[in-house]
């Protein structure tokens, strides 16, 4: 098996690089793209948490007979207003 001289191989590689057209740099490709201005998203408005109400205040507003019905059977549907 014959070995080619290293100089001839290098010369062929250099000739191949010289004949192949070089691609433009990436920066040149990106510079040609139009610039798109994206508007900022609208601000998120977080509602304030509801005020804390003591359970004793709520129970004072509920009819005692209805409280007794709810305590007797919590799973039962009660009549509406």
C-alpha positions as CSV (number, residue, x, y, z in Angstrom):
1,X,0.0,0.0,0.0
2,X,1.5,3.3,-1.1
3,X,1.3,6.4,1.1
4,X,0.8,9.8,-0.5
5,X,3.1,12.5,0.5
6,X,1.7,14.7,3.3
7,X,2.4,17.9,1.3
8,X,0.2,16.8,-1.6
9,X,-2.7,16.0,0.7
10,X,-2.4,19.3,2.5
11,X,-2.3,21.0,-0.9
12,X,-5.5,19.3,-2.0
13,X,-7.2,20.3,1.3
14,X,-6.1,23.9,0.9
15,X,-7.4,23.9,-2.8
16,X,-10.8,22.5,-1.7
17,X,-11.1,25.3,0.9
18,X,-10.2,27.9,-1.6
19,X,-12.7,26.7,-4.2
20,X,-15.7,26.3,-1.8
21,X,-17.5,29.6,-1.3
22,X,-17.4,30.8,2.3
23,X,-20.7,31.2,4.1
24,X,-21.4,34.7,5.4
25,X,-20.8,35.2,9.1
26,X,-23.8,34.6,11.4
27,X,-23.8,38.3,12.4
28,X,-24.3,39.3,8.8
29,X,-27.3,37.0,8.5
30,X,-28.9,38.3,11.7
31,X,-28.3,41.9,10.8
32,X,-30.5,41.4,7.6
33,X,-33.5,40.4,9.7
34,X,-36.0,43.1,10.5
35,X,-36.2,44.2,14.1
36,X,-39.5,43.4,15.7
37,X,-40.7,45.5,18.6
38,X,-42.7,43.5,21.1
39,X,-44.8,45.5,23.4
40,X,-44.5,44.8,27.1
41,X,-47.3,42.7,28.6
42,X,-49.9,44.5,30.6
43,X,-49.3,44.6,34.4
44,X,-51.0,41.9,36.5
45,X,-53.3,43.4,39.0
46,X,-53.6,41.1,42.0
47,X,-56.8,41.6,44.0
48,X,-56.4,42.2,47.7
49,X,-57.3,39.3,50.0
50,X,-60.7,39.5,51.6
51,X,-60.7,40.8,55.1
52,X,-60.6,38.1,57.8
53,X,-63.9,37.7,59.6
54,X,-64.1,35.9,62.9
55,X,-66.4,32.8,62.8
56,X,-68.3,34.1,65.8
57,X,-69.5,37.1,63.8
58,X,-70.7,34.9,61.0
59,X,-72.6,32.6,63.4
60,X,-74.3,35.6,65.0
61,X,-75.9,36.4,61.6
62,X,-77.2,32.9,60.9
63,X,-80.6,31.9,62.2
64,X,-80.2,29.5,65.2
65,X,-82.7,27.0,63.8
66,X,-80.7,26.8,60.5
67,X,-77.5,26.3,62.5
68,X,-79.2,23.4,64.3
69,X,-80.3,21.9,60.9
70,X,-76.8,22.2,59.5
71,X,-75.2,20.6,62.6
72,X,-77.7,17.7,62.6
73,X,-77.0,16.6,58.9
74,X,-74.1,18.5,57.2
75,X,-74.5,16.6,53.9
76,X,-78.2,17.3,53.5
77,X,-79.3,20.0,51.0
78,X,-81.1,22.8,52.8
79,X,-83.8,25.0,51.3
80,X,-82.7,28.1,49.5
81,X,-83.6,31.7,50.3
